[in-house]
Each structure stands twice: as C-alpha cells, then as structure tokens.
Amino acid sequence: MNSLIYNIPAAMAANFPGQDLVIRSDNSNEIAKCLVTEDLRRIRYIQVLDIREDPKPIMNAGFGIPVDLLVRVPDEYGLLYDWASLLPNHPMRVSVPVVEGARKVIKLAASLSFAVKLEVLQPNSTQAEEMLKILEFYLHSTTLAEPIEYFHSILFSFFRHEPKTLWEIQEEDPSIYCRIDENGRKTPSRRLPWNTPVNRANSFVHDFKKELIAENNDCSRCEFIDHCVGFFKLPIHQYNCKTMKRLFQILRDTAEELRRDIDSSSLGNGTGK
C-alpha cells in the first residue's frame, strides 16, 4: 500500500484494496452501492459527474462522506436545489468549470451552503475576467459560509505565510493524487499525458518549476512561483499569466490587510505583544 490518493471509476473500487480513494461516477446508484460495500474509512469523497442524476440513492448511504458534484453546464444550476437534500448527511461541494455562466452556479451553491471548487486550466481573457468577478464575490459576500477554492486556500496560505501550491489545492499534484481512467490506466494528473512515468510523477511539480525557471520565461521572475509552480503553464508554456497574477495580488493584499486589522484589534484590546 502507498500513500497516493486514487481517483477512480466506481466500477473499479474493489481493485484498490486498502488505498485512499476518490470514487467517481455519472450514476448515483453505482456510487450508492460503493458506499454500502466499501470501507468508508478509505473514501475521501465521492464525485457525481452528472448533476441530472437522482440524489436519493446517495442520501442515506455512507453517512458523512463528502459529495463533490460536477456542474458541467451552468444552465443546469437549478438542479442544485435537489442535491441540497443531501446536506443533513453529507458535506457538499460543487466543482465548476470557469466558463460563461459559472458565477450563477457559484452564487446559488454558496446560498445553499455548498463549498465550491473552480475547475481551471488556462483561462482565456473572458474566463479570466469571470474569475476576477468570482473572486470579488468570494471576498465581499456577507453571506458566504463555505470556501471557494482555490481562492480560499491561497488567501490563508498568504495570511499564515505557509506556502501551498495550486497543484495540491486543485488535487493535481501527481505525488499526492493519481487518476485512473476508464481503461484502468494511471494518469498522474489531468494536465499530464497518461503515460507519464510514475517515477517522474513523484517529483513532477518540483522538476517542472526548475524547467520553467531554466527557460528564463516570466515564471523565473514571478513573485508567486512558490504558490503557482507553473500550474497555468500547461499545456502551453507561453500562456500569458497576467490576470492570474492579478488574482494572486488581490489575495495577497487581502491577507495582509486582514493581518493588519487583527494586529490593530489586538493592540486596541491590550493583547498585542
């Protein structure tokens, strides 16, 4: 047994005894069966790939196991109301590709107390602007109760001075996560070819950072390299990260402002050092 977390099709769950798993399927009955037959202690969460599925089979199966709901088509966001019925028994998260209309999915998910994870590769200019608007909502909404990732983890990484990479936050670090495709092939990350050697996968993020810096591109001069580590440079190394850097800047500035406010409050209460 190793320490990797395997993201696998539900039909293959029995093939990974003793491993930590993320179990995915577009069939809620198939997922419910896994929650009955598999050791719940090794299931990190389940991922439902089709929001149009009936949530009822999962409702009373695997109490406490988190559910990640993939919303591929923003116009189907109204179906989130059906999945809110799982909240008494399961922590809920919505994974949303950054496309036009993503904000309405996120706002409804947030109002239902779902956590949110942005699915992002190399955003074009329109998608990047959408991300800026989503970040504004995350930072300034007065009713938000659950995190929007990756913004939440990066904000607190800056606040605590504890570097955390996008590869880890977005569950794409191949030294931690391994995706098994429907043919049973190991895919270290959705950003990497399925046949990437496992020994390279274990050090890929570190090696990729060194590769980008050696190319002397904008990564070599980027102040956010320890958080991004080239996350936005695949598949195209020449991708322009201007707006992505702006997102990082806003999060860093917000963290610094939050820290100053807390320090001032502590001094005002006579608790500062």
C-alpha positions as CSV (number, residue, x, y, z in Angstrom):
1,M,0.0,0.0,0.0
2,N,1.2,3.5,-0.8
3,S,0.1,7.0,0.3
4,L,-1.4,8.1,-3.0
5,I,-5.0,9.1,-3.2
6,Y,-6.6,7.3,-6.2
7,N,-9.4,9.0,-8.2
8,I,-11.1,6.0,-9.7
9,P,-14.3,5.0,-11.6
10,A,-16.8,3.5,-9.1
11,A,-16.7,0.2,-11.0
12,M,-13.0,-0.3,-10.1
13,A,-13.3,0.4,-6.4
14,A,-12.7,-3.3,-5.4
15,N,-9.5,-3.3,-7.4
16,F,-7.8,-0.9,-4.9
17,P,-8.0,-2.6,-1.5
18,G,-6.5,-0.6,1.3
19,Q,-6.0,2.6,-0.8
20,D,-7.4,6.0,-0.1
21,L,-10.0,6.7,-2.8
22,V,-12.0,9.3,-4.6
23,I,-14.8,7.4,-6.3
24,R,-16.5,9.0,-9.3
25,S,-19.4,8.0,-11.5
26,D,-22.2,9.6,-13.5
27,N,-24.6,7.1,-11.9
28,S,-25.8,7.7,-8.4
29,N,-26.9,4.1,-7.9
30,E,-23.4,2.9,-8.7
31,I,-22.0,5.3,-6.2
32,A,-24.5,4.3,-3.5
33,K,-23.5,0.7,-4.0
34,C,-19.9,1.6,-3.3
35,L,-20.9,3.4,-0.2
36,V,-22.5,0.2,1.1
37,T,-19.9,-2.3,0.0
38,E,-16.6,-0.4,0.5
39,D,-14.7,0.6,3.7
40,L,-15.9,4.1,4.2
41,R,-12.7,5.0,6.1
42,R,-10.7,4.9,2.9
43,I,-13.1,7.0,0.8
44,R,-12.0,10.7,0.8
45,Y,-15.1,11.8,-1.1
46,I,-17.4,10.7,-3.9
47,Q,-17.8,12.6,-7.2
48,V,-21.0,12.7,-9.1
49,L,-20.3,13.5,-12.7
50,D,-23.8,14.3,-13.8
51,I,-26.0,16.8,-11.9
52,R,-29.1,15.4,-13.7
53,E,-28.7,12.2,-11.6
54,D,-31.2,11.4,-8.8
55,P,-29.6,12.2,-5.5
56,K,-31.9,9.9,-3.5
57,P,-29.8,6.7,-3.7
58,I,-26.9,8.6,-2.1
59,M,-28.9,10.4,0.6
60,N,-28.8,7.7,3.3
61,A,-25.7,5.9,2.1
62,G,-22.2,6.5,3.5
63,F,-23.2,9.0,6.2
64,G,-20.7,11.8,6.5
65,I,-18.8,11.0,3.2
66,P,-18.3,14.3,1.3
67,V,-20.0,14.6,-2.1
68,D,-18.5,16.6,-5.0
69,L,-21.0,17.5,-7.7
70,L,-19.6,18.4,-11.1
71,V,-21.7,21.0,-12.9
72,R,-20.6,20.9,-16.5
73,V,-23.4,23.1,-17.9
74,P,-24.1,26.3,-16.0
75,D,-27.7,26.4,-17.2
76,E,-28.4,23.3,-15.2
77,Y,-27.6,25.1,-11.9
78,G,-31.3,24.9,-10.8
79,L,-30.8,21.2,-10.1
80,L,-28.6,22.1,-7.2
81,Y,-31.8,22.5,-5.2
82,D,-32.4,18.8,-5.5
83,W,-28.9,18.0,-4.2
84,A,-29.3,20.2,-1.2
85,S,-31.4,17.4,0.3
86,L,-28.1,15.6,1.0
87,L,-26.7,18.3,3.3
88,P,-28.0,16.8,6.5
89,N,-26.0,13.6,5.8
90,H,-23.1,14.7,3.6
91,P,-20.8,17.8,3.2
92,M,-21.4,19.1,-0.3
93,R,-19.1,20.7,-2.8
94,V,-19.7,21.9,-6.3
95,S,-16.9,21.7,-8.9
96,V,-17.5,24.3,-11.7
97,P,-15.5,24.8,-14.9
98,V,-14.7,28.5,-15.3
99,V,-16.9,29.2,-18.3
100,E,-19.6,31.8,-19.1
101,G,-22.3,31.5,-16.5
102,A,-20.2,30.0,-13.8
103,R,-21.0,32.8,-11.4
104,K,-24.7,32.0,-11.2
105,V,-23.8,28.4,-10.3
106,I,-21.4,29.6,-7.6
107,K,-23.8,32.1,-6.1
108,L,-26.6,29.5,-5.9
109,A,-24.2,26.9,-4.5
110,A,-23.0,29.4,-1.9
111,S,-26.5,30.3,-0.9
112,L,-27.2,26.6,-0.3
113,S,-24.1,26.2,1.9
114,F,-22.1,24.2,-0.7
115,A,-18.4,24.6,-0.9
116,V,-17.1,25.4,-4.4
117,K,-14.0,24.3,-6.4
118,L,-13.2,26.1,-9.6
119,E,-12.1,23.8,-12.4
120,V,-9.5,25.8,-14.3
121,L,-6.8,25.1,-16.9
122,Q,-5.5,28.1,-19.0
123,P,-8.3,30.7,-18.9
124,N,-8.8,32.8,-21.9
125,S,-9.5,36.6,-21.4
126,T,-13.2,36.2,-20.9
127,Q,-12.8,33.3,-18.5
128,A,-10.1,35.3,-16.6
129,E,-12.4,38.2,-16.2
130,E,-15.1,35.8,-14.9
131,M,-12.6,34.6,-12.3
132,L,-12.0,38.2,-11.2
133,K,-15.7,38.6,-10.6
134,I,-15.9,35.3,-8.8
135,L,-13.0,36.4,-6.5
136,E,-14.8,39.7,-5.8
137,F,-17.9,37.7,-4.8
138,Y,-15.8,35.5,-2.5
139,L,-14.1,38.4,-0.8
140,H,-17.1,40.6,-0.3
141,S,-20.1,38.4,0.1
142,T,-21.6,38.8,3.6
143,T,-23.4,35.5,3.5
144,L,-20.7,33.2,2.3
145,A,-20.3,30.3,4.7
146,E,-18.2,27.8,2.7
147,P,-14.9,28.2,0.9
148,I,-14.5,28.9,-2.8
149,E,-11.3,27.1,-4.0
150,Y,-8.6,27.8,-5.0
151,F,-9.1,31.3,-3.6
152,H,-9.7,30.3,0.0
153,S,-6.6,28.2,0.5
154,I,-4.3,30.6,-1.3
155,L,-5.7,33.5,0.8
156,F,-4.9,31.7,4.1
157,S,-1.6,30.5,2.7
158,F,-0.6,34.2,2.3
159,F,-2.1,35.0,5.7
160,R,-0.2,32.3,7.6
161,H,3.0,32.5,5.5
162,E,2.6,28.8,4.7
163,P,3.2,28.2,1.0
164,K,0.6,25.9,-0.5
165,T,0.7,25.1,-4.2
166,L,-2.2,25.2,-6.7
167,W,-1.2,21.7,-7.7
168,E,-2.1,20.5,-4.2
169,I,-5.2,22.6,-3.7
170,Q,-6.6,21.7,-7.0
171,E,-5.8,18.0,-6.4
172,E,-3.5,17.8,-9.4
173,D,-0.2,17.1,-7.6
174,P,0.9,13.7,-9.0
175,S,2.9,13.0,-5.9
176,I,-0.4,13.0,-3.9
177,Y,-3.1,12.1,-6.4
178,C,-3.3,9.5,-9.1
179,R,-6.2,9.4,-11.5
180,I,-7.3,6.1,-13.0
181,D,-9.1,6.4,-16.3
182,E,-12.0,4.3,-17.6
183,N,-9.5,1.9,-19.2
184,G,-7.6,1.3,-15.9
185,R,-4.6,3.4,-17.0
186,K,-2.8,5.5,-14.4
187,T,-2.9,9.2,-15.2
188,P,-0.8,11.2,-12.7
189,S,-2.7,14.4,-13.4
190,R,-5.3,15.6,-15.9
191,R,-2.6,18.1,-17.0
192,L,-0.1,15.3,-17.9
193,P,-0.1,12.6,-20.5
194,W,-1.5,9.3,-19.2
195,N,1.9,7.6,-19.9
196,T,4.0,10.0,-17.8
197,P,6.4,7.7,-15.9
198,V,5.4,7.2,-12.3
199,N,9.0,8.0,-11.1
200,R,8.7,11.4,-12.8
201,A,5.2,11.9,-11.5
202,N,6.6,11.8,-7.9
203,S,8.8,14.8,-8.5
204,F,7.0,16.4,-11.4
205,V,6.0,19.7,-9.7
206,H,9.5,20.3,-8.4
207,D,11.1,19.3,-11.7
208,F,8.6,21.4,-13.7
209,K,9.4,24.5,-11.6
210,K,13.1,24.1,-12.4
211,E,12.3,23.6,-16.1
212,L,10.3,26.8,-16.3
213,I,12.9,28.8,-14.4
214,A,15.6,27.4,-16.7
215,E,13.6,28.6,-19.7
216,N,14.0,32.2,-18.3
217,N,10.4,32.9,-19.0
218,D,8.1,35.0,-16.8
219,C,8.0,32.2,-14.2
220,S,11.6,32.9,-13.4
221,R,10.7,36.4,-12.3
222,C,7.3,35.7,-10.8
223,E,6.8,36.5,-7.1
224,F,4.1,33.9,-6.9
225,I,6.1,31.0,-8.3
226,D,6.1,29.1,-4.9
227,H,2.3,29.1,-4.9
228,C,1.6,28.6,-8.6
229,V,4.6,26.4,-9.5
230,G,3.7,26.7,-13.2
231,F,0.2,25.5,-12.7
232,F,-1.0,27.8,-15.5
233,K,1.8,26.9,-17.8
234,L,0.4,23.6,-19.1
235,P,-0.2,22.6,-21.7
236,I,1.2,25.8,-23.3
237,H,4.3,27.1,-21.6
238,Q,3.9,30.5,-23.3
239,Y,0.5,31.1,-21.6
240,N,0.1,34.8,-20.5
241,C,-0.5,34.8,-16.8
242,K,-1.2,38.5,-16.4
243,T,-4.7,38.1,-15.0
244,M,-3.8,35.1,-12.9
245,K,-1.1,37.2,-11.3
246,R,-3.6,39.8,-10.6
247,L,-5.7,37.3,-8.7
248,F,-2.7,36.3,-6.6
249,Q,-2.0,40.0,-5.9
250,I,-5.5,40.6,-4.7
251,L,-5.4,37.6,-2.4
252,R,-2.0,38.6,-1.0
253,D,-3.1,42.2,-0.4
254,T,-6.3,41.0,1.3
255,A,-4.3,38.6,3.5
256,E,-2.0,41.5,4.5
257,E,-4.9,43.8,5.2
258,L,-6.6,41.1,7.3
259,R,-3.4,40.6,9.3
260,R,-3.1,44.3,9.9
261,D,-6.7,44.5,11.1
262,I,-6.2,41.6,13.5
263,D,-2.9,43.1,14.9
264,S,-4.6,46.5,15.3
265,S,-7.5,44.9,17.1
266,S,-5.2,43.0,19.4
267,L,-3.3,46.2,20.3
268,G,-6.5,48.1,20.9
269,N,-7.6,45.4,23.3
270,G,-4.3,45.4,25.1
271,T,-3.5,41.9,23.9
272,G,-0.8,42.8,21.4
273,K,2.8,42.0,22.1
